[in-house]
Amino acid sequence: MTDPKGPYGPPPDAPSPAAPAHSEGVATYERPLPQSQLVQSLTGSFFLVSLKRAFRLAITPTEVLVAERRALAASAAHVTEPEQQAFLAWRRSVLLIVAIFFVPLTAMRVIETFEGPPVPAGARAVMLIPAFAEGLFCLAAFLMLGLWTQWKKQRRILLIAWVIYFLAPFVVYLYPFQEAFDYKRLSGAKEVLAQINITAKKKYMHTAVGMFFGIKALLVLAPKVISLMPGLIRAAIVSKLLFPGTSGPGFLLTLAAPLYALFAYVIILMPYQITASVYFVAGLFGVMFAQVFIALSGRQLTAPLMHDEARERIFRYWLAYILILVCSAGVMLAGVHDFVTKYNFTAVSVITTILSFAANVLVLTLIGTDTIIANMHRVAERRKLDEQQRHLREESEAKLRRFCE
């Protein structure tokens, strides 16, 4: 029997506790303020709960806390499905861990900007833009914890903040850093090149400095680009778990995984050519095999499924996929060590890159899931409105069947 004082709520099929009637001398149930939800989200006990939740694909309805059920009953009474309540509680935990990740990430990005050889003031100011964007997203993530029950409003604000954060470094590296140096006085340029053990004659200094910032751009942008696909793959799987009767997430998984393999190949190719480490090749083949595996598995998720069947298939495929990726990453670490050692990258740069990748995957899972759900809803609504165009859809489907026979 469930302890009413325990941290978890009643069974999913149990009715929600009704608010006490208004009567004189009896305290009425008041809707929790967003600020109180924010404070509750920042407690140490909830942080420990969130650590257990955030890196999973979903939580069960029985894991929803009593306080979360009360908050949902007060602020999101239309969300009555136990799985959907569990999804919102899971999102809350993911958002908290993401917000906490971004605190050291922002601080280390600032340290990284001022670390190393001196660069001109204008270039330094431009290099600070990603740190400001990360700080802005961190602030938005913490503030949105207070609106975790209001999915529609929260997801829009988070999406805007994420777009700013994601695009900031891409805008920064449109700045021609090699033009910022005074090549008549070579001290600054020489110190920059010394950081990666490169020396160049005066006439080649301009090109060498550009190469340095090109490598630096790779370290900053690669985690963002390569985390897009695993984040999107996780988002598709979470969406299928939440709405197992839909086909869209399965098709998205089938398309995203091969693109991830291509992205990984292009990005890993550069450090491999610099170091000639066979560990990169072995790890790369492992990553590509994992994507082929999950793409083929995704075909099994394109059909509408019952919830239990979808859950069983997904977790079976996901476990094998993660095992392949972990083994591949372990092999590739040796190659990464060679690359980092060869070019004297600082510990701050390495930690920032790893933390950035982990944070980006979690953020993309959150943002991607929200976007997939919103678009599935939009498509469903449009199908209702476009009944007069049903004959066009049926005609296209008939042509497709004949073509594929």
N, C-alpha and C positions, 0 to 999 in steps of 0.2 A: 504494500500500500504506500502511495506517495506521501511523503512527509510535507505538509503544507508549509512548513518553515524552511524546507530545504531550498537549495538554489535553483532547482529545476521546476518547471511548471507541471500542471496536471497532464494526464495523457492527452494526446492530440484530439481524441474523439469526445473529450469532456467538454461540456458547455463553458463558455467564457464567464467568469464571475460578473454578475450584474452590478452596476453602480448602485449604491444605497439611495433610496428615495429621499427627496427633499422633505425634511421635517424639522420642526423646531427642536433645538437642543441636540440634533444629530449632525455630525460632520459629513458634508457631502463630498462625493468623489470629484476632485478637480482634475482637469486635463493637465498633464505635466508640461511645464514650460520648456522650450528648446534649451534654455540655459541649464535647467536641472538635468536634462538628458546628457548634455555635454559633460557636466560634472560627474555624473554616474559613469560615463564612458572612460574617465581618466583615473579611476580607482585602481589600486594595485591588484585587487582580486579579479577585476574584469580584464586587466592586462594579461594575467595568467590564463584565464579562460580563452582570451583571444589568441594567445600563442598556440593553443591546442587546436583552434578552429581554422586560423587564417591560411595555413598551407595545405589544407584539405580542399577537395572539390565541392563538398557540401557537408551539412550537419543534419542530423535527424531531428524531427519535431520534438522528441523528448529532451533534447539538449537546450531548448529555448528556456531562458531563465524566467522565473516568475515575474520579475520587474519588467522584462522585455514584453511578456504577454500583456501586462497591464498597460504599458506604454502603447502597444499596438491597438489594444481595445479602445484607448482614449483618443489616439491620433490617426489611426488607420483602421477604423471599424470595418471597412469594406474588404480588408484582407482577412478572410476567415479560413482559407485552406491551410492546414498545418504545414505543408511543404513550403508554401509561400511565406509563411511567418518564419520558418526556419531559414529561408533564403535571406530575408531582410536582416535577421539576427547574424547570419554568417557575413553579410556585407558589412555590417557594423564592425565586426571584429577585424575583417580584412582592412577596412579603412583606418582603424586605429593603428594597426601594425605598420601600414604604409606611412601614416603621419609620423610615427615614431622613427621609422627608417630615415625619413627625410630630414630629421633634426641633425644627426651627425653627417649626413650626406651634404647638406647645405654648408655646415661648418667646414668640412674637409674640402669642399669646392673652393671656398674662400681662401683657405690655407694654401691649396694647390695653385691658386692664381698668383699669390705673392711669393710662392716658393721658387727656388731656382735662380737662374741668372737674371739680371735686370733687363727689363724691356721698356720701351718708350711709354710715357704716361698714357697716350691715346690708345695704344694697343692694350695696355693693362685695363683701362676702363671698359673696353669692348669685351675683354676676357671675363669681366665680372658679371656680364649679363646673365649667363646660365645660373650663377649662384643666386642672383636676385629672383630669377624665374622659379628655381627650386624652393626658395624661401616663400614665395607667393603661393606655390602649390601646397607646401607644408602647412601654411596658415589656413588656406581654404579647406584642407583635409580635416584639420582639427575643428574648425568652425562647423563643418558639415556633419560632424558627429552628433551635434545637437539636433539635426534634422533627419536622423537615420530612419525614422518612421514615415517620412514624407518622400517617397522614392522619386516621384516625378520631378519635384522641385530640386531635390538634392542632386540628381543625376545630371541635370542641365548645368548647374553651377560647377560641378566637378568636371564636366566635359570641357567647359570653357577654360577652366584653370589648367587642365591637362594639356590642351592644345597649345596654350602659351608656354607651358613648361617644355613640351616636346619640341616645339619649333625653335625655341630660343637659341640653342647651340648651332642649329643649322644656319640661322641668320648670322650668328657670330662669325662662322668660318667663311662667309662671303666677303669678310673684310680681308684685304690683301696685307697680311702681316709682314711680308718681306719688304713692303714699301715703307714701313714705319721706322726702319733703322737708317741711321746715318752711316753710309759705307765709306765716307771719308775718314771717319774715326771708327775703326773696326773692333774696338774692345767689346762692345755690347754683342755684336754678331758672333765674335769668336767665343764668348762665354756661352752663348746659346748653343752653338755647335759642339762645344766641349762636353755638354751634358749628354750627348749621344755618341761621343768618341769619334767625331768627324772633324777633319781639318780640310780647309779649302783655300786655294789661292784667291787673291783679291778679286780677280775677274769672275770667279765662280762662286763668290760668297753669297751673292744675291740669290742664286739658284739653290744653294745649300740651305740657306735660312728657310726658303720656301718648302724644301723637303722636310725640314724639322717640324714645321707647323702642320705639314700634311700628315706626318706620323702622329702628331699630337691630336689632330682632328680625328684620325682613325680611332684612337683610344677613347675619345669622348663620344663620338657618334656611333661607333660599332655596337656598344651595349644597347643603345636605344633602338637601332635598326634590327639587330638580331633578336631582341626581346619582343619585337612586334608579333612574330609568328608564334612562339610558345604561349604568349599571353592570349593571342587570338584562339589558339587551339584549346587552351584551358577554358576560355569563355564559351566556345562552342559546346564543350562537354558539360559545363555547368548549366547552360541553357537547355540542353537535351535532358539532363537530370530533372530540371524544374518543369519542363513541358515535354514529356516523352512522346506525346502524340504528334509532335511537329517533325517535319522533314528537313527544314532549313539548316539547323545546326550540323546534321550529318553531312550534308552537301558542302557546307563551309569547311568542315574538318577535312574532307577529301581534297578540297582545293588548296587549303592553307598549308598542309603538310609538305607537298612537293615544292611550294614556293619557299618554305623554310629551308629545305635542303639546298635550294639554289642560293639563297641568301648566305647560308653557312659556308658554302663552297667559296663564294666570292670573297667573303670577309676573312676566312682562314687562309686564303691563298697568299695574302701579303706577308703575314708573319712567317709562313712556311718558306717563301722565297727568300726572305731575309736571313733565316736561321738554317734552312735546309734540314730541319729536324724531322725525322721519320715519325715522331710522336704525333705531329700535326696531321700527317697523312692517315695514320691508324685511327686517330680520334675523329677525323673528318668522315671516314668511311662508316664509322659507328653511328655518327649523328645522321648521316644520310640514310643508312639502313633503318634507323628508328623512324624517320619521317615516312619512308615507304611503308613500313609496318603499320603506322597509325593511319595513313591514308587508306590502305586496304581495309583496315578495321573499321574506318569511318563509313565504308559502304554498308556495313551491317547496321548502321545507325540512321540510315536515310529513311527507313520505313517507320511508320507510326508504331510505337511499342507501349506495352503496359509499364507502369512505373517500376515494378520489381524486376521485370525482364530487362529494361533499360539499365537499371542500376547494376545488375549482375554482369551484363555485357561490358559496360563501361569500365567497371573496376577491374575486370579480368584483363582487358586490353591495356588499361592505364598502368597497371602494375608492371607488365612486361615492357611497356614503352619507357617507363622511368628507369627500370633496371638497365636497359640498353644505353640510355643517355648517361646514367651515372658511371657506368664502365667506360664509356667513350670520353667523358669529361676527365676521369681519373688518368687515362692515358695521355690526354692532351695537356694536362698540367705540367708534365715534364717539358714539353715544347714551349709552353708559356714561360716557364722558368728560364729557359735559354734565351728567349726573346727579351724578357725584362732585364736579365743580367747583362746581356750584350749592350743594351742601350741605357743602362744606369737609370731606369725609371725609379722614382722614389717610392717608398712604402705607402705614402699618402695617395699617390696616383694609382697604385695597384689596388689598394683597399677601396678607393672611391669608385674605380671601374667595376669591381666585384659587387659592391653594395648597390651601385647604380643599376646593374643588370638585375639583381634580385628584386629591387624596388620596382623596376619597370615591368617585370613579369607580373607582379602582384597588381600593380596599377592597371596594366592592360587587361588582366583578368576581370577586374571590376568594371572598367570603362567598356570593354568589349562585350561583357555580358549585358550591361545596360543597353548598349546600342543594338545588340541582336534582338533583345526582347522588345525594345521600342519599335524596331523595324518590322518584326513579326506582327505586332499589333497593328501597325500602319497598313501592312499588306492585307491583313484580315478585314480591316475596316474598309479598305478600298474595294475589296471583293464584294462586300455587301452593297456598296454604293454603285458599283458598275455592273449590276445585274443585266442591264440592257446590252452589255458587251459580252455576255456569257457565250453567245454563239461564236464570237471570234476566238475565245479561249478553246472552246470545244473543237472548232475547226483546226486550230493550230495543233492541239493534242492529237487529233486524228491524223494529220499530216506527219507528225512526229512518229506515231506508231507505225504508219506505213513505211516511212523512211528507214526505220530501225529493224524492220522485219527481215 
